[in-house]
Amino acid sequence: MKNLDSLTLKFFFEENENFFNFGVIQKIQMPTRYEIIFYIRNNGENRKFYININPKYPHISFMNDKSDYSVTIPKTPPMFCMQLRKYLEGAKIRHANLVPYDRILEFYFSVSDEFGIENALILSIEIMGKYSNVILYDKKTGIILGSCHNVSEDKSSFREVFGGAKYIYPKAQEKSDILKVSYSTFLEKSNDVPNNFFYFSKPFYEFLSKKANSKEELFKILQNAVFEKDLLKEFWGLEGDFSDILLKYYSNIVNSELIQAKKRNLEKNIKSKLKGINLILNTKVDEEKFEKYKKSGDLILSYIYLIEKGAKFLEIDGFKVELNPDLPPALCAQKYYKLYSKLKSAKAVQEQRAKNALYKKEYLEGVLFSIQNADNLKDLIEIEEEILEKKDKKIEKPIMKPILYGGFEIYLGKNNKQNDFLIKKISTPEDIWLHAQNSPSSHLIIKTQNGKLKVPNDVLLFCAKLVKENSPYKNSSKGIIIYTKRKYIKRPPDTPLGYVTYREEKEIIV
């Protein structure tokens, strides 16, 4: 993964300095303790400035509607968000500044307090790896008003960060400016360019060094890189301005991590439920003991005439029946029949529980597959709403776009909510339904204009392959896909989303 270096930040700032200067902060949000979004308006344009100080991938960029971060705004904002809103909402950025050679972006504000007194405040955005932070402090006194992360004396003996502490800049790096040294000085320090010169991260230096055939050529390339944006864009491997590059690169990483984290949480939930179900399925009534009670009662009644008063047991053909010497034999038999009846009832209850558990297990295994097969956060949120049974929450209908192939509209469900929506709302009786045989998979519907269009074999095969790719058969050499008309599909009452029965099915081996 590439890190946001000082040179990339320098080019980003140069491209957006005019927008930052005199921009008005209209709204502030904090999706998580690592993320802050500033809604800024300037020159008739509204933009969302995104800050992420997660130690894994600290960065900044502007958000847009085409390629965006998946963020969820909490109902209760963090304390620092409330502080930022108190001081900065409606405030104008008087001046934006990038600390030379460093990854610190500063916004200077002039705001009025509750007494109408003007105060100069500075918001310091420090993109510095695991030490990244966002700090608001008073310019005149240098006192910190609040920070995204508090740093106590226990965590840092050099630089404490918390409300009431004095703001000090991070320790300056002992490096040289490649533009202000001679070639001979460069040669002396060329053994470790990233640690001896500003602007160059280790990956970017390694990228540039491959373009040089000599030390002298390398020196010129490094100097040019400070001005030539194309070299850095080539390093990032993306096109557009640096805001677009940072957005494209990091939004994919952030969203990917969100997806994986959501998957882990949902999988944990499902596996926990499956563990309880397997416990039910593995619980068995002792059949031997069950039959022994009945046989004991039968033998007592059959041979009651042989039982002497006060006898402790009855033995017939090697089968020994224990008796209570204080009770008449008939009552002993009755006790055994009661035990038999109790176990018989327990067996019936257990069999019904096992039947329901097996049914539930099949459903949960399908949900687990949907989780593992999901590739976007929206689908995972739909699954979460389903398994957590958020009935009190108004759940939006899934937005499903058709796949166009061979003149047909094809709909593929990625989870039970979408599968159910396909069956209930999108399909008509003569449409074609496909599913993996005896296995969890996506449901697929081929629209036939209610039977007016006949589905050719090539379209059917294309759809069967699509279902196979969205089933556990994905990595198998072959899979069996079934298909039938939608009118032969039924969802029994009191069954989970996505569960259906079918008939008149045919098979396709893919």
Secondary structure as the mmCIF struct_conf table of DSSP 4:
data_model
#
loop_
_struct_conf.conf_type_id
_struct_conf.id
_struct_conf.beg_label_comp_id
_struct_conf.beg_label_asym_id
_struct_conf.beg_label_seq_id
_struct_conf.end_label_comp_id
_struct_conf.end_label_asym_id
_struct_conf.end_label_seq_id
HELX_RH_AL_P HELX_RH_AL_P1 SER A 6 PHE A 20
TURN_TY1_P TURN_TY1_P1 ASN A 21 PHE A 22
STRN STRN1 VAL A 24 GLN A 29
BEND BEND1 PRO A 31 THR A 32
TURN_TY1_P TURN_TY1_P2 ARG A 33 TYR A 34
STRN STRN2 GLU A 35 ASN A 42
TURN_TY1_P TURN_TY1_P3 ASN A 43 GLY A 44
STRN STRN3 GLU A 45 ASN A 52
TURN_TY1_P TURN_TY1_P4 PRO A 55 LYS A 56
BEND BEND2 TYR A 57 TYR A 57
STRN STRN4 HIS A 59 MET A 63
BEND BEND3 ASP A 65 SER A 67
BEND BEND4 LYS A 75 THR A 76
HELX_RH_AL_P HELX_RH_AL_P2 MET A 79 LEU A 88
TURN_TY1_P TURN_TY1_P5 GLU A 89 GLY A 90
STRN STRN5 LYS A 92 LYS A 92
STRN STRN6 ILE A 93 LEU A 98
TURN_TY1_P TURN_TY1_P6 PRO A 100 TYR A 101
BEND BEND5 ASP A 102 ARG A 103
STRN STRN7 ILE A 104 SER A 112
TURN_TY1_P TURN_TY1_P7 GLU A 114 PHE A 115
BEND BEND6 GLY A 116 GLY A 116
STRN STRN8 GLU A 118 GLU A 126
HELX_RH_3T_P HELX_RH_3T_P1 GLY A 129 TYR A 131
STRN STRN9 ASN A 133 ASP A 138
TURN_TY1_P TURN_TY1_P8 LYS A 139 THR A 141
STRN STRN10 ILE A 143 ILE A 143
STRN STRN11 ILE A 144 SER A 147
BEND BEND7 CYS A 148 HIS A 149
STRN STRN12 VAL A 151 VAL A 151
TURN_TY1_P TURN_TY1_P9 GLU A 153 LYS A 155
BEND BEND8 SER A 157 PHE A 158
STRN STRN13 VAL A 161 VAL A 161
BEND BEND9 PHE A 162 PHE A 162
TURN_TY1_P TURN_TY1_P10 GLY A 163 GLY A 164
BEND BEND10 ALA A 165 ALA A 165
STRN STRN14 LYS A 166 LYS A 166
HELX_LH_PP_P HELX_LH_PP_P1 TYR A 167 TYR A 167
HELX_LH_PP_P HELX_LH_PP_P2 TYR A 169 GLN A 173
STRN STRN15 SER A 176 SER A 176
HELX_RH_3T_P HELX_RH_3T_P2 ILE A 178 LYS A 180
BEND BEND11 VAL A 181 VAL A 181
HELX_RH_AL_P HELX_RH_AL_P3 TYR A 183 LYS A 189
HELX_RH_3T_P HELX_RH_3T_P3 SER A 190 ASP A 192
HELX_RH_AL_P HELX_RH_AL_P4 VAL A 193 ASN A 196
STRN STRN16 PHE A 197 PHE A 197
TURN_TY1_P TURN_TY1_P11 PHE A 198 TYR A 199
HELX_RH_AL_P HELX_RH_AL_P5 LYS A 202 SER A 209
TURN_TY1_P TURN_TY1_P12 LYS A 210 LYS A 211
BEND BEND12 ASN A 213 SER A 214
HELX_RH_AL_P HELX_RH_AL_P6 LYS A 215 ALA A 225
TURN_TY1_P TURN_TY1_P13 VAL A 226 PHE A 227
HELX_RH_AL_P HELX_RH_AL_P7 LYS A 229 TRP A 236
TURN_TY1_P TURN_TY1_P14 GLY A 237 GLY A 237
BEND BEND13 GLY A 240 GLY A 240
HELX_RH_AL_P HELX_RH_AL_P8 PHE A 242 LEU A 281
TURN_TY1_P TURN_TY1_P15 ASN A 282 ASN A 282
HELX_RH_AL_P HELX_RH_AL_P9 GLU A 287 SER A 302
TURN_TY1_P TURN_TY1_P16 TYR A 303 TYR A 303
HELX_RH_3T_P HELX_RH_3T_P4 ILE A 304 LEU A 306
HELX_LH_PP_P HELX_LH_PP_P3 ILE A 307 GLU A 308
TURN_TY1_P TURN_TY1_P17 LYS A 309 GLY A 310
STRN STRN17 PHE A 313 ILE A 316
TURN_TY1_P TURN_TY1_P18 ASP A 317 GLY A 318
STRN STRN18 PHE A 319 GLU A 322
TURN_TY1_P TURN_TY1_P19 PRO A 325 ASP A 326
BEND BEND14 LEU A 327 LEU A 327
HELX_RH_AL_P HELX_RH_AL_P10 PRO A 329 ASN A 373
BEND BEND15 ASN A 376 ASN A 376
HELX_RH_AL_P HELX_RH_AL_P11 LEU A 377 ILE A 387
TURN_TY1_P TURN_TY1_P20 LEU A 388 GLU A 389
TURN_TY1_P TURN_TY1_P21 LYS A 391 ASP A 392
BEND BEND16 LYS A 393 LYS A 393
HELX_LH_PP_P HELX_LH_PP_P4 ILE A 395 PRO A 398
HELX_LH_PP_P HELX_LH_PP_P5 LYS A 401 PRO A 402
STRN STRN19 ILE A 403 TYR A 405
TURN_TY1_P TURN_TY1_P22 GLY A 406 GLY A 407
STRN STRN20 PHE A 408 LEU A 412
BEND BEND17 LYS A 414 ASN A 415
HELX_RH_AL_P HELX_RH_AL_P12 ASN A 416 PHE A 421
HELX_RH_PI_P HELX_RH_PI_P1 LEU A 422 ILE A 426
TURN_TY1_P TURN_TY1_P23 PRO A 429 GLU A 430
BEND BEND18 ASP A 431 ASP A 431
STRN STRN21 ILE A 432 ALA A 436
TURN_TY1_P TURN_TY1_P24 GLN A 437 ASN A 438
BEND BEND19 SER A 439 SER A 439
STRN STRN22 LEU A 444 ILE A 446
TURN_TY1_P TURN_TY1_P25 GLN A 449 LYS A 452
BEND BEND20 LEU A 453 LEU A 453
HELX_LH_PP_P HELX_LH_PP_P6 LYS A 454 PRO A 456
HELX_RH_AL_P HELX_RH_AL_P13 ASN A 457 GLU A 469
TURN_TY1_P TURN_TY1_P26 ASN A 470 ASN A 470
BEND BEND21 SER A 471 SER A 471
HELX_RH_3T_P HELX_RH_3T_P5 PRO A 472 ASN A 475
BEND BEND22 SER A 476 SER A 477
STRN STRN23 ILE A 480 LYS A 485
HELX_RH_3T_P HELX_RH_3T_P6 ARG A 486 TYR A 488
STRN STRN24 ILE A 489 LYS A 490
TURN_TY1_P TURN_TY1_P27 PRO A 493 ASP A 494
TURN_TY1_P TURN_TY1_P28 LEU A 497 GLY A 498
STRN STRN25 THR A 501 TYR A 502
BEND BEND23 GLU A 504 GLU A 504
STRN STRN26 LYS A 506 ILE A 509
#
